[in-house]
Amino acid sequence: MIDAPRLLGNSSAVQERLSQIELPPMAPHTEFVRRLRSEMGSNASIPYFDPWDGGINAEVLYLLEAPGPKAIKSGFISRNNPDETAKNFYEVNQQAGIDRKRTVVWNVVPWYIGSGPHVRPANAKDIEKGTESLAELLQLLPKLRVIVLVGQKAQKALNYAKVLAPSLVILDCPHPSPLFVNRKPGNRQLLLTKLRQVRVVLNENRNPA
């Protein structure tokens, strides 16, 4: 299928992704999710990483707040989920010129913290508990160069990230939700400007072709 926003609203697209979660670049992350599910118990809803992203080859880790209802339904943390936040994130990454194969998307709180279709904001205890698995995740990203804390809640994990990854570049950017993007003119451009900073870091110190 051709990459496009909202693609995972299509059940065939979801099945295609599921068929790819054991491929070599993604298999360690799939096993990581399964371990988290086992540790958290049967009530924890933790979506998979998107196999269309970079997996173990990723140079950028985007950390958002927590999975939303559409991620739970599709089973993936993905910019292709059928909601406006995912659509905005897909589009600004495209505009910023960041190849998704150089990135991976995850959440500071990996499990669903909502009730039914309604997700609540992450609190301090959620973030503290959620970051317990971050060290293990970083071990699965040997090429990582940049961590991007996406949104104010994710940015509360800054000190954890600094301790766990002192040699990496840690950036922040606004959350791509429509509540931010549509709030006032210029917000979308601000988000894009922040992601272009990520591209600048990725382009630094690259060997010439």
C-alpha positions as CSV (number, residue, x, y, z in Angstrom):
1,M,0.0,0.0,0.0
2,I,1.1,3.6,-0.6
3,D,2.0,5.5,2.5
4,A,-0.7,8.1,3.4
5,P,-2.4,9.7,6.4
6,R,-5.2,7.8,8.0
7,L,-4.1,4.6,6.2
8,L,-4.6,2.4,9.3
9,G,-8.3,3.1,9.2
10,N,-8.3,0.4,6.6
11,S,-8.4,-3.1,8.1
12,S,-6.3,-4.5,5.2
13,A,-3.6,-2.0,6.0
14,V,-3.6,-3.1,9.6
15,Q,-3.3,-6.7,8.6
16,E,-0.4,-5.8,6.3
17,R,1.4,-4.1,9.2
18,L,0.8,-7.0,11.5
19,S,2.5,-9.3,8.9
20,Q,5.6,-7.1,9.2
21,I,6.2,-6.9,12.9
22,E,8.6,-9.9,13.0
23,L,10.8,-8.5,10.2
24,P,14.5,-8.1,11.3
25,P,14.5,-4.3,11.8
26,M,11.4,-4.4,14.0
27,A,11.5,-7.8,15.7
28,P,13.4,-6.6,18.8
29,H,10.9,-3.9,19.3
30,T,8.0,-6.3,18.9
31,E,9.5,-8.5,21.6
32,F,10.0,-5.5,23.8
33,V,6.2,-4.7,23.5
34,R,5.3,-8.3,24.3
35,R,7.5,-8.2,27.4
36,L,5.9,-5.0,28.6
37,R,2.5,-6.5,28.1
38,S,3.5,-9.5,30.1
39,E,4.8,-7.4,32.9
40,M,1.8,-5.1,33.0
41,G,-0.8,-7.8,32.9
42,S,-3.8,-8.5,30.7
43,N,-5.5,-5.2,31.5
44,A,-2.6,-3.2,29.8
45,S,-3.2,-2.1,26.3
46,I,0.2,-1.4,24.6
47,P,0.3,-0.9,20.8
48,Y,3.1,-2.2,18.7
49,F,5.8,0.0,17.1
50,D,5.0,0.8,13.4
51,P,7.1,-1.5,11.1
52,W,7.0,1.2,8.4
53,D,9.3,3.3,10.7
54,G,13.0,2.6,11.2
55,G,13.1,0.0,14.0
56,I,16.6,-0.7,15.2
57,N,18.0,1.5,12.4
58,A,16.2,4.7,13.8
59,E,18.3,7.8,14.5
60,V,15.4,9.7,15.9
61,L,13.1,8.7,18.8
62,Y,9.9,10.7,19.0
63,L,8.4,10.3,22.5
64,L,4.8,11.4,22.8
65,E,2.5,11.3,25.8
66,A,0.4,8.1,25.7
67,P,-1.5,6.0,23.2
68,G,-4.8,7.4,22.0
69,P,-8.0,5.4,21.2
70,K,-7.1,5.1,17.5
71,A,-3.7,3.6,18.4
72,I,-5.5,1.0,20.6
73,K,-7.9,0.2,17.8
74,S,-5.2,-0.2,15.1
75,G,-2.7,-1.8,17.5
76,F,0.1,0.5,16.4
77,I,1.8,3.8,17.5
78,S,1.7,5.2,14.0
79,R,1.5,8.5,12.1
80,N,-0.9,6.5,9.8
81,N,-3.6,6.2,12.5
82,P,-7.0,7.6,11.5
83,D,-7.1,10.7,13.6
84,E,-6.1,14.3,13.2
85,T,-3.1,14.2,15.5
86,A,-1.5,11.4,13.5
87,K,-2.4,13.1,10.3
88,N,-0.7,16.4,11.4
89,F,2.4,14.4,12.6
90,Y,2.6,12.6,9.2
91,E,2.3,15.9,7.3
92,V,4.8,18.0,9.2
93,N,7.4,15.2,9.1
94,Q,6.9,15.1,5.3
95,Q,7.2,18.9,5.1
96,A,10.3,18.9,7.3
97,G,12.0,16.3,5.0
98,I,12.5,13.6,7.6
99,D,12.5,10.1,6.2
100,R,10.3,8.0,8.5
101,K,12.8,5.1,8.1
102,R,15.2,7.2,10.2
103,T,12.7,7.6,13.0
104,V,10.7,5.6,15.5
105,V,7.6,6.7,17.5
106,W,6.8,5.7,21.0
107,N,5.2,7.1,24.2
108,V,6.5,8.2,27.6
109,V,3.6,6.2,29.0
110,P,3.4,3.1,26.7
111,W,0.0,1.8,27.8
112,Y,-3.5,3.2,27.4
113,I,-4.5,5.4,30.3
114,G,-8.1,6.1,29.2
115,S,-11.5,4.5,29.8
116,G,-13.2,3.3,26.6
117,P,-12.8,6.0,23.9
118,H,-11.8,8.7,26.5
119,V,-8.1,9.1,27.3
120,R,-7.1,11.1,30.4
121,P,-3.9,13.2,30.6
122,A,-0.9,11.5,32.0
123,N,0.0,12.4,35.6
124,A,3.4,12.4,37.4
125,K,2.9,8.7,38.5
126,D,2.1,7.6,35.0
127,I,5.2,9.3,33.6
128,E,7.4,7.9,36.4
129,K,6.1,4.4,35.8
130,G,6.2,4.7,32.1
131,T,9.9,5.8,31.9
132,E,11.0,2.6,33.8
133,S,11.2,0.8,30.4
134,L,12.9,3.7,28.6
135,A,16.4,2.4,29.3
136,E,15.6,-0.9,27.8
137,L,14.2,0.8,24.7
138,L,17.3,2.9,24.2
139,Q,19.4,-0.3,24.2
140,L,17.4,-1.4,21.2
141,L,18.3,1.8,19.2
142,P,22.0,1.5,18.6
143,K,22.0,4.3,15.9
144,L,20.0,6.8,17.9
145,R,21.2,10.4,17.7
146,V,18.1,12.5,18.7
147,I,15.3,12.2,21.2
148,V,12.3,14.5,20.6
149,L,9.9,15.0,23.5
150,V,6.6,15.8,21.8
151,G,4.2,17.9,23.8
152,Q,4.2,19.2,27.4
153,K,3.5,15.9,29.1
154,A,6.3,14.1,27.3
155,Q,8.6,17.0,28.2
156,K,8.2,16.1,31.8
157,A,10.4,13.1,31.1
158,L,13.3,15.4,30.2
159,N,15.4,14.7,33.3
160,Y,14.9,10.9,32.8
161,A,16.1,11.2,29.2
162,K,19.1,13.3,30.2
163,V,20.3,10.7,32.7
164,L,19.6,7.7,30.4
165,A,21.1,9.3,27.2
166,P,23.6,12.0,28.2
167,S,25.4,11.8,24.8
168,L,22.3,12.3,22.7
169,V,20.7,15.5,21.4
170,I,17.4,16.0,23.2
171,L,14.9,18.4,21.6
172,D,11.3,19.3,22.3
173,C,8.4,20.2,20.0
174,P,4.7,21.0,20.5
175,H,2.1,18.2,20.4
176,P,0.6,17.8,16.9
177,S,-2.9,17.6,18.2
178,P,-5.6,19.7,16.5
179,L,-6.1,21.5,19.9
180,F,-2.6,23.0,19.4
181,V,-2.3,23.1,15.6
182,N,-5.7,24.8,15.0
183,R,-5.6,27.0,18.1
184,K,-4.1,30.0,16.4
185,P,-2.3,30.9,13.1
186,G,1.3,30.1,13.2
187,N,1.2,27.0,15.5
188,R,1.5,24.6,12.6
189,Q,4.6,26.6,11.4
190,L,6.1,26.4,14.9
191,L,5.7,22.6,14.9
192,L,7.3,22.5,11.5
193,T,10.2,24.7,12.6
194,K,10.9,22.4,15.5
195,L,11.0,19.4,13.3
196,R,13.3,21.1,10.8
197,Q,15.7,21.4,13.8
198,V,15.7,17.6,13.9
199,R,16.6,17.4,10.3
200,V,19.5,19.8,10.8
201,V,20.9,17.5,13.5
202,L,20.4,14.5,11.2
203,N,22.3,16.2,8.5
204,E,25.3,17.1,10.7
205,N,28.5,15.1,10.4
206,R,27.2,12.9,7.6
207,N,29.8,11.3,5.4
208,P,29.6,12.6,1.8
209,A,28.2,10.2,-0.7
